Amino acid sequence: MEKRIGSISILISNRDIVPKVNELLSEFASLIMARQGLPLRERDLHFISLIIEGDTDQISALTGKLGRLPDVEAKSMVAKGKRRNEEN
């Protein structure tokens, strides 16, 4: 299956679930190219942005598992088409 590059945005509204989120991210570590987190402790909100590369099934699996966790929202966006070096 064709690999795509994209991003996943994660919003966590309860700090207690963070260990479970980190466990899932470790499980899918091979997809993650970069990770940035922003805790807004005074609002009890935590944002994580991921840059990912994988096939659509892998990306959907990660996003779906994250989204099924309580107090977690996850959205993915994937670039259209092939990477340039694959066009030839």
C-alpha positions, -999 to +999 in steps of 0.1 A: +000+000+000+012+035-008+027+056+020+014+091+026+027+120+047+003+139+069-005+152+103-026+142+133-039+168+158-048+155+192-068+174+219-068+159+254-092+174+279-083+152+309-047+148+320-054+113+335-057+098+300-022+111+289-004+078+298-028+058+276-022+083+247+015+080+251+012+042+251-007+043+218+019+067+203+047+044+213+028+015+197+027+035+164+062+051+168+073+039+133+047+063+117+057+094+137+083+117+121+078+146+145+059+154+177+051+187+194+031+191+226+015+221+242+000+218+276-025+244+287-026+234+323-048+263+335-075+251+312-068+213+316-062+210+279-033+194+261-025+196+224-002+172+205+006+176+169+022+148+149+038+146+115+033+111+103+042+089+073+024+056+067-003+040+046-039+051+050-048+020+070-021+026+096-029+063+099-067+055+103-059+028+129-039+053+150-064+081+147-093+057+154-077+043+185-069+077+198-104+090+191-120+061+211-102+071+243-123+091+267-116+128+267-095+126+235-102+140+201-080+132+171-082+144+135-059+134+107-050+151+074-031+133+047-014+148+016-030+139-017-011+118-042+024+103-043+056+117-030+077+133-057+104+107-057+078+080-064+063+097-095+089+083-119 
